């Protein structure tokens, strides 16, 4: 698979305009709207973004520390007898012909199946807070002033919501939360991203494309590759090198567009 197809740089670059659209009051009035501005500007990973706590933001230096992330862990049985627990949910017969319940019908459970842990009353797993995967992933992010101001506004809004919720508010110091203060669920975060793109009039794309956009923009602005590596939390320069071969063509395209805009298509042909 070629690098262009794998990382979709050209597509992700379309989001440069999206970052400006997110400054609209209507977009930022969405719950946790600034969370996506943070992803576009600083390239934070999904798990990192939904795992931020206010205690990791230094308001004097405007530095946000990346140290933890929230990830979905496969459920495991926490009960004393997983076999008996799972047996209640075994599929014993194949689906009937013309099944409309499944896109691809699962086979019957094999003998001794210990799956179905998601139904276990004492299940272990789900979305948990864990350390970031690498040493490079633990990094300080010096926020742009405008982005810092947006976070402070978000904190003030969240404080009002917490006061209104009273004892129904879930503690935890989470920067981006559900309306009741609980940490964001990755699936709900994904759905909110899709809704935000639609409101901003931007084409549909993966949330991870915001990270590619941040990397591409930083490199186009001439930021040293090693600095970009630190901001994005890359473990080596290989990731930056994968972007380099398309930056030249992007700059060439910008040059041609400026040439046409400033001097006109007819004059450039002479």
TAGIZI-V983730 format. One record per helix or strand of 2 or more residues. SS is the DSSP state (h for helix, s for strand). FROM is the first residue (numbers start at 1). LEN is the number of residues. If there is no record, write none. Layout:
((SS | FROM | LEN) (SS | FROM | LEN))
This chain:
((h | 3 | 5) (h | 9 | 5) (h | 16 | 6) (h | 25 | 4) (h | 33 | 10) (h | 46 | 4) (h | 54 | 3) (s | 57 | 2) (s | 63 | 4) (s | 68 | 9) (h | 82 | 6) (h | 117 | 3) (s | 124 | 8) (s | 139 | 4) (h | 145 | 24) (h | 186 | 15) (h | 209 | 12) (h | 225 | 8) (h | 238 | 26) (h | 265 | 5))
